[in-house]
Amino acid sequence: MKKSFVFITILSLLFSLIGCSNDSAPLTGSIKVSVNDSASRTITSAVSPKAVKYMVEGTAPDGSPVSFELSESTPSWTNAEAAPGNWSFTATAYNADGKAIGDGSSSATVVPGQSTSASIEVHEYSGMGRITVNLTGITSDRDSYTSTIYKMTAGNMTVVASGEFDTTGIVSFTLPNGFYALVLSCDNASINMPAAEAVRIMKDDNLSVSYSFCDQSGVEVVISNGIKPCPEMSVTLSRESIHVGEEVTATVSITPGTYKYVWYVNHVMIESVNENSANITFADEGVYKITCIAYDAETGVVWSQVATVNVIIPLMNTVSFYSGNRLIETRECPSSSTQSFPSIELGNGFTLKGWKAEGSDTLILDDSFSLPYSETEYKYYAYIDTELLTIVDTGAVYGTYYLENNSRITEIFIPDSIRGKEVTSIGYRAFNSLLSLTGITIPDSVTSIGEYAFGGCSNLASINIPDAVTSIGRHAFHGCYNLASINIPDAVTSIGDGAFQDCSSLTSIIIPDSVTSIGGWAFDGCSSLISINIPNFVTSIGYATFDDCSSLTSITIPASVTSIGEWAFADCSSLTSITIPASVTSIRQGAFYGCSSLTSINIKQNQQTTSLTGAPWGAPSSTEVNWQGEL
């Protein structure tokens, strides 16, 4: 049995001695009384063991009385000027009905300037309680019914009381307070008896347990006074429905403690099991109750809980597996069983992505499936890469709805044609946010990569862009955090806004001279990018194009560039110097904001550069702006 504790902590008031002489030592201390009620129970009875308040009576060192009440809402009592000397306290615990159920006492000595603690341990009152067992509906005196009371003694369950029912159907027991197990049995094995019950008896308790027959086919249990299973204990089964001859594992979960266990199937004890789990095989079909009674070996506390298993005679099913129209395998499988899918060879670079049952659009991504309890023939069809893709009249490929939020897809193979149509582009958001995607094969027929095509594919580490691609759309690879390298083919002429934004693992990239346009935010947040070349035909560096490229140490701006946009190189904290060609006629606000290591901006002068104003364009005030050459 768990105990209720009232902790009385005596804390002497600690005075600061800094600047005080010895003759100014404190003359009083501080005493604090607090409650920590850890009482709990598994089954209620006529006398509730839950303490809701504590009446504390005490005596001060001068003999004067002290009294106060503690509860959950008033958990502590403090005297900040407690007189030195011995304090004594007695606490009485009361339940919600106002009945005293336990007490305890302690004392402590308050010493000025020191901290002292003590505690009161409240014990349950010892005494006798009564339990009455009622059995109604007995129609024959040919059967003998017995009620037996068990108690944990020295780590073993022993019989402490037993009584046989006559036609009056009443047996009573007077027992000391504590935890017990109640078992009803009959000498007629054909009568289905109820499972064992755990009960608790308090001092002055009057507990009543009633059993009644239901149409002579079993026993119905009705328990008064709130007897119920412990909410902190449960019994789970490995399977709730099994076949005859199969094994089920019953496992108990319970509040930590030192326990021994007894398992029952219906009312029959499994003698060989004394563990927190039991493996049980059933020879006949039917519905069985599996009961576990747990005994705390130290306190004698008893818990119980029940789980139900349905034992059935299996039906057989024919299961066939196909790849297209090709039969791969046929099996005879029992109903209510779990089956694994067969492995198949597809060839041509295709990958098996899952299975679909005949007549269902649901894609099964697991390696196994469960058959229901029915006698039916089942067919499953292999589902491969190309069925994850769709194509429109323009030749753009898209992922089907099977790909949406699919965390199992790691690789995708795109063929050069789908259902007879050539694949020429990767469509808008075609493979967006496939979080587990690590690789993708793009055919040589593709000429463009659309907006957000691979955005949010955070595990994509590398990708090969075909030589025929001419444009990379807005945010095409935005948020591909693990993308460490990428090739941009010579045919590409434009890189869209945010195309490689937040590709934080990208260390270097070579942009071919064919590129004439780089959009805003194109490399924003590429924090691992060390160097980058800007092609000779690019005319402008857009808004925040290289913002937050914190590892970028150098960059060359070609003579074709005429304008540098707002925040173009903002927060490039490793950039130490930059040279602006004479072709640049416009540098917008904040272009070098946050470039904390930038020491010099070198500007090639000619007639055009005389229009440049606003230096140093957000760079630190210590940055030197050097105008090189003569007008």
Order of alpha helices (4+ residues) and beta strands (2+ residues): beta-beta-beta-beta-beta-beta-beta-beta-beta-beta-beta-beta-beta-beta-beta-beta-beta-beta-beta-beta-beta-beta-beta-beta-beta-beta-beta-beta-beta-beta-beta-beta-beta-beta-beta-beta-beta-beta-beta-beta-beta-beta-beta-beta-beta-beta-beta-beta-beta-beta-beta-beta-beta
